[in-house]
Amino acid sequence: MLTTDEIHTWASNKFPAFVEAHFAGTTFFPLEILRFGRAKSSDTTASLDHQIRQLLAGAVEIISERLPSMQRSRLPNAHGYSVELTQRRMHAHGGEQAVPCRVWFATQDDFLAFIKKSEVWEMFLADACAVSQAGNPFGEWVRVYPRTLLARLKPGDGHALALALSALHGNPQPNCFAREIALPGVSGKFIEENLQLLADILQATQSKAWQPAPDPHQQLGLRRTSRLLRLMPLDGSRNDYGVPLERFTRLPEGITRLLIIENLRTFLTLPTLSGALGVYGEGHAAQTLSGIQWLREVPLHYWGDIDPSGFVILNNLRREYPEIRSVLMDEETLLYGQNTGLLAPASPVVKSEVAFELLTPTERAAGNFTQTKACGIEQEKIPAIYACERLQQMGTLKNRSSW
């Protein structure tokens, strides 16, 4: 039999369905709790009595036609669930027993107050009203997709969303930065922070503000600052420079291979490596370089921290670039770190995020060790002499097909 806390959890999970029913104009109350757990003959008398008392203790109203002594009128100024009792013959419990036969929320106020969402509901209604007033298409969208609005809009941001929709719908494809669009009384960050929601609404309402494109910025005709890729030819000059990611379309003259580095200090102190270009991965190289198709045809090498996160990045890079080779991320480096005291505590990655299936056997062994033991070696801690010796081997490494 459900406890009051379990009924609260059940009812809270029904809130999105209540929101949807309200905007669809369908009846939601009385809301019956169909599976509150009926009494079982196999329960001991003491257990059954405890379960019933616990259920009744949280009720605001108890109805029992045959047992007036157990009936209770609605508690003053209280909201919550009601319980109806009936007499049931239960031989294992000495004859007839008063047991619950129905548990329900009679009204919207009962339901919302019980799950402590009365204020949330009032705020959401205000948000929905504000968005609806931005224009008929948006009012219809709110009516059809209230759950989406509930899940994706920060409470109280309905007015800001309405202004943003009106601005984009009224001036389609503005070819400007999001922060150039003036929304009175609204943070300049609002459009950027809610870009995907805006794009989805404008697409669903068939607004001319939305056009087919790979990402929300392009879909809404908004400019964005170019991501700068930090590069450094490893010719000994130590001259690093930035290139907008979309302009990184070929290798610089004289460069035949790339070395991706996660740590900035390590990147800036890389040794001279003939024909190599250093690429700063900023701690998330897999996201930074994702989608650059021509890199699949270039000899790629990756050197990250020899810890769980580093191996996850390597594995993700290999999804995009199957031929990429790691440097200083294997059992040999791990053993060196153990023998020289470089091994230090490192946070393991969440189990659901562990993905080492594309690593080589020696990489996987090192990755599993760091994950299991919660340890690792930060790449900047590896002495330059040892690192230089291993990095010099890059030019002689074979491609993946010969692993």
C-alpha positions in Angstrom: 0.0 0.0 0.0 1.4 3.4 -1.0 2.7 5.7 1.7 2.1 9.5 1.6 5.6 10.1 0.3 5.1 7.6 -2.5 1.7 9.2 -3.4 3.6 12.5 -3.5 6.1 11.1 -6.0 3.4 9.6 -8.1 1.4 12.8 -8.2 4.5 14.9 -9.0 5.1 12.7 -12.0 1.6 13.5 -13.2 2.2 17.2 -13.3 3.2 17.4 -17.0 0.2 15.3 -17.9 -2.0 17.8 -15.9 -0.5 20.7 -17.8 -1.1 19.0 -21.2 -4.7 18.2 -20.2 -5.4 21.8 -19.1 -4.3 23.3 -22.4 -6.1 20.6 -24.4 -9.3 21.3 -22.5 -9.7 17.7 -21.3 -11.0 16.6 -17.9 -8.3 15.6 -15.4 -10.1 15.6 -12.1 -11.0 13.6 -10.1 -7.6 12.1 -10.5 -7.8 8.5 -9.4 -4.8 6.7 -7.9 -5.6 3.3 -9.4 -2.6 1.4 -8.0 -2.4 2.5 -4.4 -1.9 -1.1 -3.3 -4.9 -3.0 -2.1 -4.8 -4.9 1.1 -3.6 -8.5 0.8 -4.8 -11.4 2.9 -1.2 -12.6 3.2 -0.3 -9.4 5.1 -0.1 -9.8 8.9 -2.7 -8.0 10.9 -0.1 -5.7 12.4 1.4 -4.9 9.0 -2.0 -4.3 7.4 -3.1 -2.0 10.2 0.2 0.0 10.0 -0.2 0.4 6.2 -3.8 1.6 6.5 -3.1 4.0 9.3 -0.1 5.5 7.4 -2.3 6.0 4.3 -5.1 7.6 6.3 -2.7 9.9 8.2 -1.9 11.8 5.1 -5.5 12.1 3.8 -7.5 15.3 4.0 -10.8 13.5 3.8 -11.9 10.0 4.7 -15.2 8.6 3.5 -16.8 5.5 5.1 -20.5 5.0 4.8 -20.6 1.8 6.8 -18.1 3.0 9.5 -19.2 6.5 10.5 -16.7 6.4 13.4 -13.8 6.3 10.9 -15.3 8.9 8.5 -13.7 12.3 8.6 -14.8 15.5 7.0 -12.3 17.5 5.0 -9.7 19.1 7.2 -10.0 23.0 7.3 -7.8 24.8 4.8 -6.1 21.5 3.8 -5.5 20.1 0.3 -4.5 16.6 -0.6 -5.9 13.2 -1.4 -9.1 11.6 -0.2 -9.6 8.0 0.8 -12.8 5.9 0.8 -13.0 2.9 3.1 -15.1 -0.2 2.6 -15.7 -3.4 4.7 -13.9 -6.4 3.3 -14.2 -9.9 4.7 -10.6 -11.1 5.4 -10.6 -14.5 7.3 -6.9 -14.2 8.0 -7.6 -11.0 10.0 -10.5 -12.3 12.1 -13.4 -11.3 9.9 -14.3 -8.0 8.3 -11.7 -5.3 8.0 -12.0 -1.6 7.0 -9.7 -1.2 4.0 -9.2 1.5 1.3 -11.1 0.9 -1.9 -10.5 4.3 -3.5 -7.8 7.0 -3.3 -8.1 10.2 -5.4 -7.4 13.9 -5.8 -10.8 15.6 -6.0 -9.8 19.0 -7.4 -6.9 20.9 -9.1 -6.3 22.8 -5.9 -5.9 19.5 -3.9 -3.5 18.2 -6.5 -1.3 21.3 -6.9 -1.1 22.1 -3.2 -0.2 18.5 -2.3 2.7 18.4 -4.7 3.7 22.0 -3.8 3.3 23.4 -7.3 0.6 26.0 -6.9 3.0 28.9 -7.4 4.8 27.0 -10.2 1.5 26.6 -11.9 0.5 30.2 -11.6 3.9 31.3 -13.0 3.7 28.9 -15.8 0.2 30.1 -16.8 1.6 33.7 -16.8 4.5 32.5 -19.1 2.2 30.6 -21.4 -0.1 33.7 -21.6 2.8 36.0 -22.5 4.1 33.7 -25.2 0.5 33.3 -26.6 0.2 37.1 -26.9 3.3 37.2 -29.2 0.9 36.2 -32.0 -1.7 33.6 -33.0 0.8 31.0 -34.3 2.6 31.1 -30.9 -0.6 30.8 -29.0 -1.5 27.7 -31.0 2.0 26.3 -30.4 1.6 26.7 -26.6 -1.8 24.9 -26.7 -0.3 21.9 -28.6 3.1 21.8 -26.9 2.7 23.0 -23.3 5.0 20.2 -22.0 7.8 21.5 -24.2 7.4 25.0 -22.8 7.3 23.6 -19.2 10.4 21.5 -19.6 12.6 24.0 -21.5 11.7 27.5 -20.4 13.0 28.9 -17.1 10.0 29.9 -14.9 9.4 33.6 -15.3 11.0 33.9 -18.8 7.7 33.9 -20.7 7.8 37.6 -21.4 11.4 37.4 -22.6 10.6 34.5 -24.9 7.6 36.4 -26.3 9.8 39.4 -27.1 12.5 37.2 -28.7 9.9 35.4 -30.9 8.3 38.6 -32.0 11.7 40.2 -32.9 12.9 37.2 -34.9 9.5 36.5 -36.5 9.1 40.2 -37.4 12.6 40.5 -38.9 13.4 37.2 -40.4 17.1 36.2 -41.0 18.6 39.4 -39.6 22.2 38.5 -40.3 23.4 40.0 -37.0 24.7 38.7 -33.7 22.0 37.6 -31.2 23.1 40.3 -28.7 22.4 43.0 -31.3 18.7 42.2 -31.2 17.3 44.6 -28.6 14.8 43.1 -26.2 13.6 45.8 -23.7 14.3 44.8 -20.1 15.7 41.4 -21.1 19.3 40.2 -20.8 21.4 40.3 -23.9 22.2 36.7 -23.3 18.6 35.4 -23.5 18.5 34.6 -27.2 21.8 32.7 -27.1 20.8 30.8 -24.0 17.4 29.8 -25.6 18.5 29.5 -29.2 17.4 25.9 -29.8 14.0 26.5 -28.2 13.5 29.6 -30.3 14.5 27.7 -33.4 12.2 24.8 -32.6 9.2 27.1 -32.0 9.8 29.1 -35.2 10.2 26.0 -37.2 7.0 24.4 -35.8 5.0 27.6 -36.5 6.4 27.7 -40.0 7.8 31.2 -39.5 9.9 32.7 -42.2 12.4 33.4 -39.5 13.4 29.7 -39.6 15.2 28.3 -42.6 16.7 24.8 -43.0 20.4 24.7 -42.0 22.8 22.6 -39.9 22.6 24.6 -36.7 20.3 27.0 -34.9 22.4 30.1 -35.6 22.2 29.5 -39.3 18.6 28.4 -39.1 17.7 31.8 -37.6 20.1 33.8 -39.8 22.3 34.9 -36.8 26.0 35.5 -36.9 28.3 34.0 -34.4 31.9 34.6 -33.5 34.3 32.3 -35.1 36.0 29.7 -32.9 39.7 30.3 -33.1 41.9 27.2 -33.5 45.3 27.8 -31.9 48.2 26.4 -34.0 52.0 26.3 -33.7 54.5 25.0 -36.3 56.9 22.8 -34.4 59.9 24.2 -36.3 61.5 25.6 -33.1 60.3 29.2 -33.6 57.6 29.0 -30.9 55.3 31.2 -33.0 51.7 30.2 -32.3 48.7 31.9 -33.9 44.9 31.6 -34.2 42.9 30.6 -37.2 39.1 30.7 -37.4 37.9 27.1 -37.4 36.0 27.5 -40.7 39.2 28.8 -42.4 41.3 25.8 -41.4 40.8 24.1 -44.7 44.3 22.7 -45.5 47.7 22.1 -44.0 50.2 25.0 -44.0 53.0 24.7 -46.5 55.7 22.3 -45.3 53.4 20.6 -42.7 52.8 16.9 -43.1 51.3 15.8 -39.8 49.4 17.2 -36.8 49.9 16.8 -33.1 46.9 17.6 -31.0 47.7 18.7 -27.4 45.1 19.2 -24.6 47.2 21.2 -22.1 48.2 24.8 -23.0 51.5 24.7 -21.1 52.5 21.5 -22.9 51.4 22.9 -26.2 53.6 26.1 -25.7 56.7 24.0 -24.8 56.5 21.3 -27.5 60.0 20.4 -28.9 61.0 20.8 -32.5 59.4 18.1 -34.7 60.1 18.4 -38.4 57.1 18.8 -40.5 54.7 18.8 -37.6 52.0 21.3 -36.6 50.9 21.6 -32.9 47.1 22.0 -32.4 45.8 23.1 -29.0 42.7 21.0 -28.1 41.6 23.2 -25.2 40.7 20.2 -23.1 38.0 18.9 -25.4 39.7 18.3 -28.8 36.9 15.8 -29.8 34.4 18.7 -29.8 36.8 21.3 -31.2 37.8 19.4 -34.3 34.6 17.4 -34.9 33.4 17.6 -38.5 36.6 18.7 -40.3 36.4 16.0 -42.9 39.7 16.7 -44.6 41.6 15.8 -41.5 40.7 12.2 -42.1 43.3 12.2 -44.9 46.1 13.8 -42.7 48.5 11.9 -40.3 47.0 12.8 -36.9 48.6 12.2 -33.4 47.0 12.9 -30.1 48.6 13.5 -26.7 46.4 14.0 -23.7 46.5 13.4 -20.0 46.9 9.7 -19.3 43.8 9.5 -17.1 40.2 8.4 -17.6 39.0 11.7 -19.2 42.0 11.7 -21.6 41.2 8.2 -22.8 37.6 9.1 -23.4 38.7 12.1 -25.5 41.0 9.8 -27.5 38.2 7.3 -28.0 35.8 10.0 -29.2 38.5 11.4 -31.6 38.9 8.0 -33.1 35.2 7.8 -33.9 35.7 10.9 -36.1 39.3 10.1 -37.3 39.8 6.3 -37.2 43.5 6.6 -38.2 44.5 8.9 -35.3 47.5 7.7 -33.2 48.1 8.4 -29.6 51.5 9.4 -28.2 52.5 8.9 -24.5 49.1 7.3 -23.7 49.9 3.6 -23.2 51.1 1.0 -20.7 54.8 2.1 -21.3 54.0 5.7 -20.2 51.9 4.5 -17.3 54.7 2.2 -16.0 57.2 5.1 -16.4 54.9 7.3 -14.3 54.6 4.6 -11.6 58.3 4.2 -11.4 59.1 7.9 -11.2 56.3 8.9 -8.8 54.3 10.9 -11.4 51.1 8.9 -10.8 48.5 11.0 -8.9 44.8 10.8 -8.0 42.5 11.5 -10.9 38.7 11.6 -11.0 37.2 8.5 -12.8 34.6 9.3 -15.4 31.0 8.3 -14.8 30.4 4.7 -15.7 27.9 5.6 -18.4 30.5 7.8 -20.1 33.3 5.2 -20.2 34.0 4.3 -23.8 37.3 2.6 -24.6 36.1 0.3 -27.3 38.1 2.0 -30.1 41.4 2.1 -28.1 44.3 -0.2 -29.0 44.9 -3.1 -26.4 47.7 -1.2 -24.7 45.7 2.1 -24.6 42.7 0.2 -23.3 44.8 -1.5 -20.6 46.2 1.9 -19.5 42.7 3.5 -19.6 41.1 0.8 -17.6 43.9 1.0 -15.0 43.4 4.7 -14.5 39.6 4.4 -14.3 39.7 1.5 -11.8 42.4 3.0 -9.6 41.1 6.6 -10.0 44.6 7.8 -10.9 46.5 9.3 -13.8 49.5 11.4 -15.1 49.0 15.0 -16.2 50.9 15.4 -19.5 52.7 18.6 -18.3 54.3 16.5 -15.5 56.1 14.3 -17.9 59.8 15.4 -18.2 60.6 17.1 -21.5 63.5 14.7 -22.3 61.4 11.6 -22.0 58.5 13.3 -23.9 60.8 14.5 -26.7 62.2 11.0 -27.2 58.7 9.5 -27.6 57.4 12.3 -29.7 60.3 11.9 -32.2 58.8 8.4 -33.0 55.7 10.0 -34.5 57.3 10.1 -38.0 57.9 6.3 -38.0 54.5 5.3 -36.6 52.4 3.2 -39.0 48.8 3.7 -39.8 46.0 1.9 -38.0 45.6 -0.8 -40.5 48.9 -2.3 -39.4 48.2 -2.1 -35.6 
